[in-house]
Amino acid sequence: MSDTPAPPRSNAVVAVLALAGIVVSLMQTLVIPIVPELPRLLDAPASDTAWAVTATLLAAAVATPVVGRLGDMVGKRRMLLVSAVLLVAGSLVCALSESLVPMIIGRVLQGLASGVIPLGISIMRDVLPAERLASATALMSASLGIGGALGLPAAALIADNFDWHTLFWTSAVLGAAATVLVVLFVPESKVRTSGRFDLLGAAGMAAGLICLLLAISKGADWGWTSATTLGLFAATALILPAWGWWELRTSQPLVDLRTTARRQVLVTNLASIAVGFAMFAMSLVLPQLLQLPEQTGYGLGRSMLVAGLVMAPSGLVMMATAPVSAAVSRARGPKVTLMIGALIVAAGYGLNILLMSEVWHFVLVSCVIGAGIGFTYGSMPALIMAAVPASETAAANSLNTLMRSIGTSTASAIAGVILAQMTTNFGGYALPSENGFKVVLAVGAGAALLAFAVASFIPRQGVPPTPATEPKTPAEAAAKS
């Protein structure tokens, strides 16, 4: 029975979970085309409408580890459906909003759905045959980047041709479709962990993360030396160690820090921060260069739609590299895959420093970086799952996803500081200079090289077991019995 081919439903499970991941990741780029218009659309100051983006980031950071832990305890499919319903609800609230407060509430609800990707990876570990697991989890992990890349041109197209509410009606429909497909095709995992949910740990992590990410994401607006920013950093320095102290002493922690401290998990998470930083630098630089006026001498004067279309192929490349990433991981181990991906990303940024004068230059660069991201994102779940028990898969993958988010938030803050300091005068306005963009690209390359260096410390035993040697997944064990 062990040689029985994978059941046909496996293909449907992978497709539905990957689709759900892409739909959720679309939320990150959904509002980008209308951000400049939000003050007029919502009749609110720009400093307040910026919360339509920040609120989603904060909600996602808090929800991801919490939902992951709940998935391990009460059922991953159940929490996946809860997340999908929150996405639909948030989209509907935004679609019906005409003012700032309901918009922020809707965006918070959308952010709370961000646990879908780590939950999907964990479901795959529990229900798929071993021979399908590597390529499936690579695709699911890469869906975070795929959705972002494909979402920008789609959102720009809708914003240019329809009322802005259509963006959220569309996301509601996509979320509802994903929910129905999960109900129809995704089975519930029977792998659970017992115990009570760590409410105090969840509150402590939420408080610490909110303070940290608020300081990082709003520091440029408030001033890096302002009392508010410094106070938030100080609060972070107090709350997170206290939270860690509690997690190490409670019998049923939200995050098992002893497991997290295992060398393979710890080093992978550190590399994930650098990879998240490197990925987001592309999203910050390329669209701006494409849209700046040609008269600057380095801008290409293209529309938001064209900028999105230039970025879109990178999402397709990430999708195409998922099986390649899995094949390299099977042959050489996910550590090697992660290091190769980091080098490809660094090469892409180096190429962009030299080639930034034609549209095709940016298409080429985004595809190269997309290939690298596909490799890195495909390898990280394999490294995490090889080092944690099945009963902690969702929580461990959720923490890894959170590390990437911290990297992207840090990239946004640092790039913002660089571009704000390195400016050129254009028609009485201060615009980021060409050298400023090149410095951000160089920093992105440096972050990728840092990820490569950090990944080199991952233990060699991180090679995922092959189908011949791996203990059977719950689905296979049941079939065999």
N, C-alpha and C positions, 0 to 999 in steps of 0.2 A: 504493500500500500504506500510505502514511502516514496516510490517512484511514480506515483500517480501524477499526471500533469496538473498544473494549477487550475482550479475551477474557473469557468468563464467569468464569474462574478468579480474576480480579482481585477480584471481590466476596468470594470465599471466602478469599483471602489476607488481605484487610483484616479480615474478621470474625474469622478465627482469630488473627491477630496482636493485634488489640484485645482479644480474650478472654484471651489469654495475659498481656497487660499488666495487665488487671483482676485476674486470678487472683494474679499476683505482688504487686500493690499491696494485695491483701487481707491480706497478711502483716503489714502495718504496724498494722492495727487488730484483728487476730485475737485477741490476748491481753488487750486492754483490759478487757473485761468481767470477766476472772478475776484481774486484777492484785491487787486487794485480798485475794483468797483464796489467792494463791500461797504465802505463808508457811505456811499450814495444809496446803495440798494437797501441798507439797513438803517439809514439815517443815524449813524453813530460815528464817533471819532475813529480814525485809523488805529490809534493805540488800543482801542477797545475791540475793534473787529479782528485784530490779530489773534484774539483769543479763539476764534473759530478754528485756527490751526493749532494753537498751543493746547487747547482743551483736549483735543483728540490725542495728542502726544502724551499728556499726563494720564488720561484715562487708560490708554493702552499700556503704559508702564506699570500702572497699579494692577490692572486686570490680568495681564499675562501670567505672572507667577501664581496669582490667586486661583484663576480658572484652571491652570495646570494642576495644582494640588487637588482641587475639587474633582477634576477629571479622574485622577488616580483613585479617589475615594468613592465617588458616587457613580462614575461611569463617564468615559471619555466622549462617547457618542451623545450622551445626554447633555453634557456641557457644551459640546459642539453645536447642538441644536439651540441651546439657550443663547449662545453667542450669535448665531445666525438670526434669531428672533430679535435680539437687541440691535443688530445691524439694520434690520428692516424697520424696526420702531424708530430708530434714530433718523433713518432716511426719510420716513414719513413726517416726522416732526420738522425736519429741515425743509421739506417740500412744502409744508403748510405755513412756514414762518414768514413773517414780514418785518420782524424786528430782531434785535440782537440776542435777547435772553433765550427765546425758543431755539434760535440757531445754535447757540452754545450748548444748550441742553441736548439737542439732536446730535451735535458733533461729539459730545461726551458719550452718548449711547453708542455711536459708531465706533469710537475708540475702545469701548468695553468689549467689542467683538474681536479684538486683535489676537485672542488666544486660539483662534481657529487653526493657524498654521502649526504650532507645536502640538496641539491636540490631534490634528490630522496625521502628523508624523508618528505619534504614539499609537494611534489606532492601526496604522500600517504595520508597526512592529508586532502588534498582537494578533492580527487577522490574516496577514499575507504570508504566502509560502516564502521560505528563505531566499529562493532564487530570484524573487521579484522585489525583495525588500530594498536593496541598495539603489536601484534605479528609481523606484517609486519615491523613496524618501528624498533622493536628490532633487527630483522634480517638485515635490511638495515644498522643500526648503527654498528652492529657487523661485517659487511662485510669489514670494515677497517682492523680489525684484521684477519679475515678469509683469505683475499687476501694475506696479508703479510706472514701468516703461510704456506699457500699452494704454494705461489710463490717461496719460497726459494728452496725447493727440485726440483721443475720444472725447475727453472733457472739453478740450479747446474747440472741437468741431461742434459739440452741442451748445457751448456757450456763445459761439459766433452766430449760430443760426436759430436758436430757440431761446425762450425765456429761461432765466437762470434756474428757476425751480425745476426745470426738466432734468437737470443734473441729478437731483435727489430722487425724483420719480423714477429715473432710470436705475439708480442704485437700489431703490426699494424693490423694483421688479427683479433685478439680478439676484438680490439677497433672498427674495421669496422663492425664486427658481432653485437656487442652491439649497435652500431649506427642504424643499419638496424632494429633490434628488437625494439628499442625505437620508431622509426618511425612507425612501424607496430602495436604496442600494447599499447603504453603509450599515453593517451589523454592529451591534454593541460588543465591545471587548469584555471578556470575562475576567480579565486581570484587574484586581482591585487591591487596595491597601486599606487596612482597618484603622480605627481610631477616631478621635474627635478633631474637628477643624481648629487650627490654631488662630483664634480670633485676635488675640493680642499680638501675635507675630505678624498677622496680615495688616493690622493697624499700624504697627511700627514700621514695617517695610513701606507701606503706602506713604506715611508721613515723611520718611527719609528720602524716598524717591521723588516725591513732589517737591520737596525743598531743593534737592540737587538739580532736577531738571528745570525747575523754574529759574533757578539762579543761572544755569547754563543758557537756557533759551531766551531769557529776558534781560540778561546782564547787559547786553549792548544797548538796549533801550533805556534801562534804568541807570546805567553807568556801572562799570565794573567795581568802582570803589564806593558806590552809594551804600547807605546804611541798609537798605533793603536787600541788595545783592549780598553784601558781606554777612548780614544777619542770616540769610538763607544758607550760605555756605557753612556758617558756624553751627546752625541748627543741624545740618546734615552731619557735621563732624561729631555732634553729640548723639543724635538719634540712631544712626546706623551702627556704631559700636555697641550701644545699649541694646539694640535689636539683636545683634549678633550674640551678645551675652545671654539674652533670653533664649534664643534658638538653640544654643549649645546646652542649655540646662533643662528645657522642657522635654518631656518624654515623646511628644508627638509634634515636632516643629513643622512650620510651613515650608521651610527650606532646610533640608538636612545638610548642614554646613560641613559635617565630616565627610559626607559623600562628595560635596562640592570641592572640598580641599584635596581630594585625590588628584594626583599630579596630572593625569590625562584630562580630567574634567576642568581643573583650574586653568591649565595652560590653554586648552581649547577656548574657554570663555575669555581669557585675556586676548587671544588672537582674534576672537570674534569682535571685540571692541574696535581693534585696529581695522578689521575688514569692513565693519559698518561705517567707520570714518571714511575709509578709502572709497567705498561705494557712493556715499552721499556727495562727496566732493564733485563727482561728475554731474550729478543732478543740479548742483548749484552753479557751476561754471558754464557748461555747454549751452543751456537755454539763454543765459544772459548774453553771451558772445554772439549767438545767432540773432538776437533781437536788438542789440544796440545799433544805432544809426551807422550807415556806411561812412558818413562824414567823419566819424571818429578815427578812421584809418584802420581799425581792427574789428569793428562790428560788421555784421553782414546784413542788417536791416530787414530781417525776416519776421514773419508773424509768429504768434504763439502756436498756431496750428502747424506751421512748417517746423518750428522747433520741436514740437511733439512728434511729428513724423520722422524727424531725424533721430530721435531717441528710441522710437518704437522698435527698430530692428534689433536693438540690444536685448529686448525682452524675448524676441524669437530666438536669438542666439543662446540666451540662458536656457530656454526650453530645449533647444537642440543639444546643448552640452551636458544635460542631465544624465543621459545614458553613457556618454563618454566618461564623465566624472565617475559614475558607478563602475565602469569597466576598469579604469585606472585604480580605483580603490580596491577592487577585487584582486587585481594583479600585484599592486605595490603597497596597498594600505592607504587609508584615508589621510594619514599624516602627509604622505607624499603628494596626494591630490591637493590638499590644502596649500602646501608650499608651492606647487606648480601654479595654482590659481593666483596666489599672491604675486608671483613673479609676472604673470600675464597682465594683471591689473597695473603693476608698476610700469611695465613696458607700454601699456596703453596711455598712461599719463605722460610718460616721456615722449611718446609719439605726438601727443597733442601739443606739447610745448613747441615742437618743431613745425607741426602742421595745424594751422588755425586760420587759414585765409579763404577756404572754399567749403561749400556745404558738404561735399563728399569727404573732406577731411574729417568732419565731425561724425559722419555716418561710420567711417572706418574706425575712428577712435572709440565711439560708443559700442561698436560690435566687439572690438578687442577687449575693452573693459568688461562688457557683458559676458564674454566667454570666461574671463577670469573669475567674475562673480559667480557664474554658474558652477565652476569647479570648487570654489571655496564654500559656497552655500550648500553644495551637494555633499561635501565631506564632513561638515561639522556635526550633523545629526548622527552619522555613523560613529564618529569618535565619542560622542556623548553616550549613545546607547550601548557601546561596547564596554562602558565603564560603570554603568548603573544598573541595578536590578529592574526587572520589568515593571514592578509595582511602583517605581518612581520615575518612569519614563516621561510622563507628561510634565511633571514638575521640573525635571532636569532640562528637557527641551525648552520649556517656557523660560527658564532662567537664561538659557543660551540666547533665545530670541531677545530677551531684555538687554543682554550685553550688546547685541548689535544695535539696538535702539539707542543705548547710551552713546555708542560710537557715532551714530548719525547725528544725534543732538549736539555732541561736541564738535563735529565737523561743521555744522551750521554756525555755531558760535564763533569758532576760530576763523572760518572763512569770512564771516561777517566783519570781524575785527580787521582782518587783512585788507579786505576790499574797501572798508571805510577809511583806512589810513592811507592807502595807496590810490590816490584819485587824480583825475585830470579835469581841467575846466572845459566844459563844452556848452557854449551858448549861455553862460552864466550859471550853469548847473555843474555840480561836482559828480562826475561819473567814475566808476572804478577804472583804473588805468590798465593798459595791456600788461604791464609788468606785474600789477596786482593779481591779475588772473593767472599769470605764469607762476607766481609764487604759490597760489592756492593749488595749482596743478602739481607743483613740485612737492608741496606738503602731502597731497594725496598719494603721490608716488612713494614718499617717505613712509606714510602710514602702511602702505602695502608691503614695503620692504620690512617694516617693523613686524607686521603679521608673519612674514616669512621667517624672520629671526626667532620670534616667539614660538612659532609652530615647530621649529627644529628641536625644542625641548620636550615635545610630546613623546612619551615612551614608544618604543618600537612595537610593543605588544598591542598597539592600537589597531592592528589589522583586523578587519571584521571576519568572523568565521565564515567559511564557505558552506554551501548547503550540505556537503558531505560530512562536515565536522560539527556544524552548529547544532546546539540543542534545539529540538523542534519547537516551533511557535505553538501557541495554544491551539490554533486551527489545525495544524498538522498532527499534533499529539492526539487530538480528538479523532481525527480521521484514521490514525493508525490503530487507535484502541477499538 
